[in-house]
Amino acid sequence: MSSGLTSERVYDALKCRLLSGALLPGARLEPARFAEELASSVTPVRDALNRMVGERLVEARASDGFHLPLVTEAHLRDLYAWNVALLALAVQSWTIPSKGPRADGLAIDAPRATAMLFALVGLRSANPEHGAQIAACNDRLAAVRVAESHALPNGEAEIRAMAMAFDHDPPSALLKLARAYHRRRIAAAPDIVRARYDPGAYNRSIRGL
């Protein structure tokens, strides 16, 4: 296998693992361990991690290697606000909303369905930069969306409503739902952060009420 193909394979596999939510925020990322797990040398793993540093998915700390970024309530609120602002910019650039990709059949788990729906919003934009930035924000929120499923009930219903609006309603209807979706998560940031650090914490706190 060529070095280019190996690098992309390692990057894709490692990125998928880091975005899955399986590792906790702040976790140290050991290139040698990942190289062994991915049947690779250390060099393409380091290259992949450095690439993800540029994408703000990984932090490189001086004299302390690579880590997943920490998650704070303030940072999470800012990221949600940025995401909904990007969606609004994309929707405002739609030229023919009834044409292009549709959201029918997003019958998968809520985190991936959310990412796919928001990616479709970007694809309809007349400006390809909107789609690129929405995709980047999807990546940065991927693990958080897994935590949302622990902290917020009925997330699937919100996604279905936005998908229906995307396919059948005026753009203003989709934006109204998207803003409500993000307001709910901004308000629930403490619970989402807690669930991100300990997926069982929120459920335990509910049982203790």
C-alpha positions in Angstrom: 0.0 0.0 0.0 1.4 3.4 -0.9 2.3 5.9 1.8 -0.5 8.2 0.7 -3.1 5.5 1.0 -1.7 4.4 4.4 -1.8 8.0 5.6 -5.4 8.5 4.6 -6.4 5.1 6.1 -4.8 6.0 9.4 -6.3 9.5 9.4 -9.8 8.3 8.7 -9.7 5.5 11.2 -8.1 7.6 13.9 -10.5 10.5 13.3 -13.5 8.2 13.5 -12.3 6.9 16.8 -11.6 10.3 18.3 -15.0 11.6 17.2 -16.9 8.6 18.6 -17.0 10.0 22.1 -15.3 6.8 23.5 -12.3 8.8 24.8 -12.9 11.5 27.5 -12.0 15.2 27.0 -8.3 15.8 27.9 -7.3 12.2 27.2 -3.7 11.8 26.2 -3.3 10.4 22.7 -0.4 8.0 22.5 0.9 7.7 18.8 2.6 4.4 19.5 -0.5 2.7 20.9 -2.7 3.9 18.0 0.0 2.7 15.6 -0.2 -0.8 17.1 -4.0 -0.8 17.0 -4.1 0.5 13.4 -1.3 -1.8 12.1 0.7 1.2 11.1 4.0 2.8 11.8 4.1 5.8 14.2 4.8 8.4 11.5 1.3 8.4 9.8 -0.3 8.4 13.2 1.7 11.5 14.2 0.9 13.1 10.8 -2.8 12.4 11.3 -2.8 13.9 14.8 -1.0 17.0 13.6 -3.5 17.3 10.8 -6.3 17.2 13.4 -4.5 19.8 15.5 -5.0 22.1 12.5 -8.7 21.1 12.5 -9.0 21.9 16.2 -10.0 18.3 17.0 -6.7 17.6 18.9 -4.4 19.7 21.0 -0.6 19.5 20.9 0.7 20.5 24.4 4.4 21.6 24.8 6.4 18.7 26.2 3.2 16.7 26.9 2.2 15.3 23.5 -1.3 15.1 22.0 -4.6 15.4 23.9 -8.2 15.7 23.2 -9.4 19.2 24.0 -11.1 19.8 27.3 -14.8 20.7 27.1 -16.2 23.6 29.2 -19.7 25.1 29.4 -18.6 28.5 28.0 -16.8 26.9 25.1 -19.7 24.6 24.3 -22.2 27.5 24.3 -19.9 29.4 21.9 -19.6 26.4 19.6 -23.4 25.9 19.5 -23.9 29.6 18.8 -21.3 29.4 16.0 -23.0 26.3 14.5 -26.5 27.9 14.3 -24.9 31.1 12.8 -23.4 29.0 10.1 -26.7 27.3 9.4 -28.4 30.7 9.1 -25.8 31.9 6.7 -26.1 28.8 4.6 -30.0 29.0 4.5 -29.8 32.7 3.5 -27.7 31.7 0.5 -30.1 29.0 -0.8 -31.1 29.9 -4.3 -33.7 27.2 -5.1 -34.6 25.6 -1.7 -36.8 22.9 -3.3 -33.9 21.5 -5.4 -30.9 19.6 -4.4 -30.3 16.9 -1.7 -33.2 15.9 0.6 -33.3 14.7 4.2 -35.8 11.8 3.7 -34.7 8.6 5.3 -32.3 9.8 8.0 -33.1 6.6 9.9 -29.9 6.4 12.0 -28.8 7.4 15.4 -29.4 11.0 16.4 -25.7 12.2 16.4 -25.1 11.1 12.9 -28.5 12.1 11.7 -27.8 15.6 13.0 -24.5 15.9 11.3 -26.0 14.6 8.0 -28.9 17.0 8.1 -26.7 20.0 8.8 -24.3 18.9 6.1 -27.2 18.9 3.7 -28.1 22.5 4.7 -24.6 23.5 3.8 -24.7 21.6 0.4 -27.7 23.7 -0.6 -25.9 26.9 -0.1 -24.6 28.8 -3.1 -21.4 29.4 -1.2 -19.3 26.2 -0.8 -17.5 27.8 2.2 -20.7 27.4 4.2 -20.7 23.6 3.7 -17.0 23.4 4.5 -17.4 25.3 7.8 -20.5 23.3 8.8 -18.6 20.1 8.2 -15.8 21.3 10.4 -18.3 22.3 13.1 -20.0 18.9 12.8 -16.6 17.2 13.5 -16.0 19.4 16.6 -19.4 18.6 18.0 -19.5 14.9 17.1 -18.5 13.6 20.5 -20.7 16.2 22.2 -23.7 15.0 20.3 -23.2 11.5 21.7 -23.3 13.1 25.2 -26.4 15.0 24.3 -28.2 11.7 23.8 -27.5 11.0 27.5 -28.4 14.5 28.8 -31.4 15.4 26.6 -34.5 13.4 25.9 -36.4 13.4 22.6 -33.5 14.5 20.5 -34.6 12.3 17.7 -38.0 14.1 17.5 -36.1 17.4 17.0 -34.1 16.0 14.2 -37.1 14.6 12.4 -38.9 17.9 12.7 -35.9 19.8 11.2 -35.6 17.1 8.4 -39.3 17.6 7.5 -38.9 21.3 7.4 -35.8 21.0 5.3 -37.7 18.9 2.7 -41.1 20.6 2.7 -41.2 24.0 4.4 -40.0 27.5 3.8 -36.4 28.2 4.9 -37.7 30.3 7.8 -39.4 27.3 9.3 -36.2 25.3 9.3 -34.3 28.2 10.9 -36.9 28.6 13.6 -36.5 24.9 14.5 -32.7 25.1 14.3 -32.6 28.0 16.6 -34.8 26.3 19.1 -32.7 23.2 18.9 -29.5 25.2 19.7 -31.2 27.3 22.4 -32.1 24.0 24.2 -28.6 22.8 24.1 -27.1 26.1 25.2 -29.4 26.1 28.2 -28.4 22.4 28.9 -24.7 22.9 28.6 -23.9 21.9 32.2 -25.7 18.6 31.8 -24.1 18.0 28.4 -20.6 18.7 29.7 -21.2 16.4 32.7 -22.4 13.6 30.3 -19.4 14.1 28.1 -17.0 13.5 30.9 -19.1 10.7 32.4 -21.9 9.3 30.2 -23.5 7.6 33.3 -23.4 10.7 35.5 -26.6 12.3 34.2 -28.6 9.1 34.4 -27.4 8.5 38.0 -28.3 12.0 39.0 -31.8 11.6 37.6 -32.3 8.3 39.5 -31.2 10.0 42.7 -33.8 12.8 42.5 
